Amino acid sequence: MSRWRDGSPTNRTGRSVLLAVPLLVAVLLAALTAGPGGGRAEAAPTTFVHPGVLVSRGQLDFTRQQVNAGAQPWKAAFDRMMASRYASLSRVPKPRSVVECGSYSNPNNGCTDEREDALAAYTLSLAWYVTRDSRYAQKAIEIMDAWSGVITDHTNSNAPLQTGWAGSSWPRAAEIIRYTSTSWPQARVDRFKTMLRTVYLPEVANGSHSNGNWELSMTEAAIGIAVFLEDRAAYDKAVATFRGRVPAYIYLTSDGALPKTAPGSGLDTRDEIVRYWQGQTTFVDGLTQETCRDLTHTGYGLAAIAHIAETSRIQGQDLYPEVADRLRHALGLHSKYELGQPVPGQLCGGVLKDHLGPVTEVGFNALHHRMGYAMTNTQNLTESKRPAGTDNLFTAWETLTHAGNPG
């Protein structure tokens, strides 16, 4: 029996019994999580798992074991990470009270500094866990303490997205340091929590009706912050936003003639929806709301979807079955064209701009290795780009943390 491959026009009718199982799981999960009146209840854990944002202790242990054994691709990924500026023990953090970010970070008053310091804290936390060299933990703490003692606000038009990007990296770092090291004084941990609760969470919790990558990145930050704060209400709100946005970001032919719209979007005519989808009028499995804009922003959205699902899985909820069909089609479709297959004229006028970036590793690992989808195109692209680095925004070192990682 042949497996159902990603990005293939025959997928909708060539489904095998084996690969129908994840879809059955999704249906059962929806039924089990149904709330009063048929709506789905959210599912914040009664007891949060730590470390539990994007990477679990089991995943960290697997990563450490592979690196220490010199196994590939993990050793090469670790070496790339350690050679980056983000792993430097001489890094001097550059916190500021108000980070001002306009469109495309113009003006850029602290935007790059904040994002890169947050990525550095995460990088250093990974370096600490793998090496057990306390200097890396201390440097990560120094960076987090520097920002938690200073920042008060994000301003200008890109404030929500900037907060989402930096707010995705901070809790990853904080989770690893707080729950695997004894070096972070409780008073500073509490101050960092206050920063996340008062400066970051209010900016990202209510979502966005801009391009979909905004709300997805903001939701990633919101769910990571909720885990670190052990805030069940914030967690449930993030999951509800995710459930509304993913079907409105990735199209499936089962959606009908037009893509779905996010709750509260105000898009209620065909012309409005087509305009929001960058003028595209022909819709195929896996197309995203930003595909015809460019692949870079599409990559941001796909990365955030996988990150959110990965965190939910660690926390015992597992949103992957709910989004697996959309995510695998999206990864497969875009991977196919990244690999050089000609773009048909009915898709974005036959031209796709830019590139996805290092965004496929987490979703590929979950869907292929854990759930059994073949995903030939995604696999070829992912393996050809190893070891994945960082986009210098919110995605970093995912070959190291997620390549073949059973979790």
Buried (B, 14 or more C-beta within 10 A) or exposed (E): EEBBBBBBEEBEEEEEEEBEEBEEBBEEBEEEBEEEEEEBEBBBBEEBBBBBBBBBBEBBEBBBEBBEEEEEBBBBBBEBBBEBEBBBEEBEBBBBEBBBBBEEBEEBBBBBBBBBBBBBBBBBBBBBBBBEEEEBBBBBBBBBBBBBEBBEEBBBBBBBBBBBBBBBBBBBBBBBBBBBBEBBEEEBBEBBBEBBBEBBBEBBBBBBBEBBBBBBBBBBBBBBBBBBBBBBEBBBBBBBBBBBBBBBBBBBBEBEEBBBBBEEBEBEEEEEBBEBBBEBEEBBBBBBBBBBBBBBBBBBBBBBBBBBBBBBBBBBBBBBBBBBBBBBBBBBBBBBBBBEEEEEEEBBEEEBEEBBBBBBBBBBBBBBBBBBBBBBBBBBBBBEBBBBBBBBBBBBBBBBBBBBBEB
